Amino acid sequence: MDPDLIEPPLHIRDEGIAMMQQYLRRIVTAKAQLNLDLRGMMLTQVNLHYYKLSSLTSCDLGFNSLEAVPDEVFKYTDLSWLDLRNNLLDHLPHELCALQGLRQLDARGNHIEHVPAEIFARSALLTLSLSNNNISALGGEAPALVSVRRGLAVHKGT
């Protein structure tokens, strides 16, 4: 294992050796492949700077208990795929627009009520999945909306 890794969060350590090994394996893989998979790790917060990842192209934070998108996500300008599915998010931050290469954003199954207009102006963003949220307002003009069970999936035409 990489000696630079920090200890797993307490709740992961409490789950036992198998969960800790899975967590650490995912971090080591992220360093090698630039794809971070923390899906379903029961995380309430993520401090990506601890993992000392110089770059990321994909990041899966789905199926956790995050109430906010970790600020560190916004520094990964090469990020093209971000999965925030099934967390506790109540909004999408404007800072997501700083991710110039973001092509797919999956935020299904959260508590999102409003989508900022800047999200729809992103030239690189091809897919924005928002089904199963509490969306009451869409900012700006949402191109090519497709209704998907109690929510939205936005696909930009090519």
ABEGO torsion letter per residue (X at the ends): XBAABBBBBAAAAAAEAAAAAAAAAAAAAAAAAGBBBABGAGBABBBAAAAGBABBABBBABGBABABBBAAAAABAABABBBABGBABABBBAAAAABAABABBBABGBABABBBAAAAABAABABBBABGBABABBBEBBBGBBBBGGBBBBBBBX
